[in-house]
Amino acid sequence: MYIGYIQFFLIAFAFFEKYQNTSWGKSISDYAWISLPVGLILFIGLSLILGYLDSKLGFRQEELRNLSNSNPVMMEILNELKEINRKMEDNLKM
């Protein structure tokens, strides 16, 4: 999870290095004491919003479910668990 943050900051650094000589880049450099905290606050706010949407819409759970379906070892474990649950239910009914 934290690798994504590191990647974001590296991409932002590369972006600002590339556009440092433009008027937009110079204004960010000149007002770094304002633009850096504002950028950090925007990044944290957008991360929170995206995290909220991810948990509400269930993208992560769906991704994990699809990943476990494509993993044969995980499918074998899940099938064995289902079989154990079925046997336990049959024994409880008797």
C-alpha positions in Angstrom: 0.0 0.0 0.0 2.8 2.4 0.9 4.6 1.7 -2.4 1.8 3.5 -4.1 2.5 6.7 -2.1 6.2 6.4 -2.9 5.4 6.0 -6.6 3.0 9.0 -6.4 5.7 11.2 -5.0 8.3 10.0 -7.5 5.9 10.7 -10.4 5.1 14.1 -8.9 8.8 14.9 -8.6 9.5 13.8 -12.2 6.5 15.9 -13.3 7.8 19.0 -11.6 11.3 18.4 -12.8 10.0 18.2 -16.4 7.9 21.4 -16.1 10.2 23.4 -13.8 11.1 25.9 -16.6 7.5 26.6 -17.6 5.5 29.5 -16.1 3.3 27.0 -14.2 6.3 25.2 -12.8 8.0 28.5 -11.8 4.9 29.7 -10.0 4.9 26.4 -8.0 8.6 26.8 -7.2 8.3 30.5 -6.2 5.3 29.8 -3.9 6.5 26.4 -2.6 5.6 27.3 1.0 2.0 27.4 -0.2 1.9 25.0 -3.1 3.5 22.0 -1.3 1.1 22.0 1.8 -1.9 22.6 -0.5 -0.7 19.7 -2.8 -0.2 17.4 0.2 -3.7 18.3 1.6 -5.2 17.7 -1.8 -3.4 14.4 -2.1 -4.6 13.2 1.3 -8.1 14.4 0.6 -8.3 12.6 -2.8 -6.8 9.5 -1.2 -9.5 9.5 1.4 -12.3 10.0 -1.1 -10.9 7.3 -3.4 -10.6 4.9 -0.4 -14.1 5.6 0.7 -15.5 5.0 -2.8 -13.4 1.8 -3.0 -14.8 0.4 0.2 -18.4 1.5 -0.7 -18.3 0.1 -4.2 -16.4 -3.1 -3.2 -13.7 -3.0 -5.8 -11.1 -4.5 -3.5 -13.3 -7.4 -2.4 -14.2 -8.1 -6.0 -10.5 -8.0 -7.0 -9.6 -10.4 -4.2 -12.4 -12.7 -5.1 -11.3 -12.8 -8.7 -7.7 -13.3 -7.7 -8.6 -16.2 -5.4 -10.6 -17.8 -8.2 -7.6 -17.7 -10.6 -5.3 -19.2 -8.0 -5.6 -23.0 -8.1 -4.2 -23.5 -4.6 -6.7 -21.1 -3.1 -9.5 -22.7 -5.0 -8.5 -26.1 -3.6 -8.5 -24.7 -0.1 -11.9 -23.1 -0.6 -13.3 -26.4 -2.0 -12.0 -28.3 1.0 -13.5 -25.8 3.4 -16.9 -26.1 1.6 -16.6 -29.9 1.9 -15.8 -29.7 5.6 -18.8 -27.3 6.1 -21.1 -29.6 4.2 -20.0 -32.6 6.3 -20.4 -30.7 9.5 -23.9 -29.6 8.5 -24.8 -33.2 7.6 -23.5 -34.4 11.0 -25.5 -31.8 12.8 -28.7 -32.7 11.0 -28.4 -36.3 12.2 
